Amino acid sequence: ITLRLQLLKAMATYYRGDHRPAAEMLDMIVGELRQLGLRHDLWLACCFRLWCEHRLHRRGTRRRELLDEVRALCAEVKVFGSYPRWNSDVRSA
């Protein structure tokens, strides 16, 4: 429950426009989600982390790695197409 609350806090931080602090929070959360095997929450955290990269105008290896991970997780949790905003953001990434 605590980890999910941290994820919600990071998401709220992102929506407030504080993209750098949100990215830092998400970096810590992603590792824990990976260890616990919480695939859907990991997918959501990686999506928000990718959006942070986009909002911070960062290009490069880290962004490509995040995009690859999000796509792989989509295949696992079968969410592609479920979230219209996500679809357009990933296609533009």
Beta strands, then each sheet from edge to edge (+ up, - down):
end
